[in-house]
Amino acid sequence: MKKKLLIYAHYFYPDVASTGQLITELSTELQNDFEITVICVVPSYNGKVEEFYRRKRIFEEKYQNIKLIRVRVPEFDKKNKISRIKNIVTYFFNAIYATFKIDRQDVIFSISQPPILGGISGFIGKLINHAKFIYNIQDFNPEQSEAVSYAKSKLLLSIAKMLDKFSCSHSDMIVIVGRDMQQTLNKRFENKKVPSNIVINNWIDEKEIYPLPDKNEFVTQFREKYGLGDKFVFMYSGNIGLYYDLENIIKVIGRFKDKENVIFAFIGDGTLKQTLVNYVKENHIANIRFIPYQDKNDLIYSLNAADIHIVTNAKGIKGISVPSKIYGVMASGKPVLGILENDSEARNIIEEANCGICCEPGDYKAIYETINYFINSDINEIKEVGNNGRKLIESNYNKSNSIHKYRKLIDNLG
C-alpha cells in the first residue's frame, strides 16, 4: 500500500514561483510512488485572484494523479508588506483548516515558504496526522530578511528565529539545498543537538533545458522579439527582488551604456523591477531590456539567447539561500558571471565546473572588470567554458539524482 504524502506548498502549477515549479516537478515525479496531496493557494503569484477562485474557501482539483487542495487567499501588492503578510497568514490558516478535511497522512512535507509559517504548517500537520515530518528549507528565515534589512525589529526577528528553530527541532528530517546551509543550521543550534538533516540540491530537468545552436529558429525569434538581435547578451533571468543587489549591479551595467554591440537583458519580475526601470529611464540607457517571465516551455529558448548569464546573491546570503537559477544556466551550456560569496553553494558549483568567473558581492570594481573581460574575450573560448557547466549538470546535478534522494528519504522514513 502506498504511503500517503501531504505537501504544504504555498505555490503550485500554474504559478511561476521557483518553489512552486520545484514542488510541481517533485510531486509529478513521485506520484506513482506515493499517494500525494498538495495544499496550496489558488493561482495568484502575480497578486491577482480570478473571480472563480473567490467563491469558496477550498477548491479540490486534480493535477495528473496528484490531489490538489487549493485555498482562497486575498489579492496582494508585492510592494506592500501589509498586503503580502495578509495573503500569507490567510494561506496558513486556510491550509490548517484544509488539513482537517482530508484523510490521515503518513508523511508531511513542508517547505520554508511562506517564511516561518511554512515550517509551522508542517509541525501542525505532523500533530494532526501523527505523521513523520520532513522540513525542506529553501531559504533560512528570518536570517534572509535580516541580511538585506527587510525586517529590522530585533524582537520580531528573535521571535521568528525561535519559531523556525522550533519547527526544525520537531522535524524528523531537514532537507537543505546547499552545503553552506548546513553551517547555518549548526549555528542555529550552536552545534548541539542539531536535528537530522541531509543536503539535496535543487535541479533543472536537463532533458528539457540543453544547449541549442546559435541559429536555432526559436532562439532567433526570441532575440528578434525582444530587440536582442545579433548583440552580445548578458542575461539575468528570475526574480527581480530584494536578495540579489540588483539595484547596485545595474549601476555597474549602466557604465556600459555606450557599448552598442552589447545588451543586458533582465527576464522576470519582482519588487525591485520598477526601481531598475526608473534607473534606466533616468539615465537614458538604451542597451538594457526588460522581458516578462517566459512560459516553462519557452525557457530553453530564453536561456539559450544569452551569451553570458548573471547569477547573483546579495552579500550576507551565503548559507541562507541558493539561487536555483544556476542549474538552468549551466544546463543551457552558457558561461556564468557569478556575483556570489566565496564558499557559497552556487559559487562552489561554478568553480567545480569551471564554467564561469565569480566576484564577491559588493566588489563593483571586479564586477565591472569581469563584464569588460567577457565583452573582449574570444567567443569560441567563452562557449567552451559554458560547455563545462553542462557536463557537470549531466554527471552530478541532474534531476534524476535529486528525485531519487527524495524518494529514498520518504520511503525510509517511518
Secondary structure, DSSP 8 states (H G I E B T S, - for coil): ---EEEEE-S--TT---HHHHHHHHHHHHHTTTSEEEEEEE-S-TTS---GGGGS-SEEEEEETTEEEEEE------TT-HHHHHHHHHHHHHHHHHHHTTS---SEEEEES-STTHHHHHHHHHHHHHT-EEEEEESB-TTHHHHHTTS---HHHHHHHHHHHHHHHHT-SEEEES-HHHHHHHHHHTTTSS---EEE------TTTS----TT-HHHHHHHHHTT-TTSEEEEEES--SGGG-HHHHHHHHHTTTT-TTEEEEEES--TTHHHHHHHHHHTT--SEEEE----GGGHHHHHHT-SEEEEE--TT-TTTB--THHHHHHHTT--EEEE--TT-HHHHHHHHHT-EEEE-TT-HHHHHHHHHHHHTS-HHHHHHHHHHHHHHHHHTS-HHHHHHHHHHHHHH--
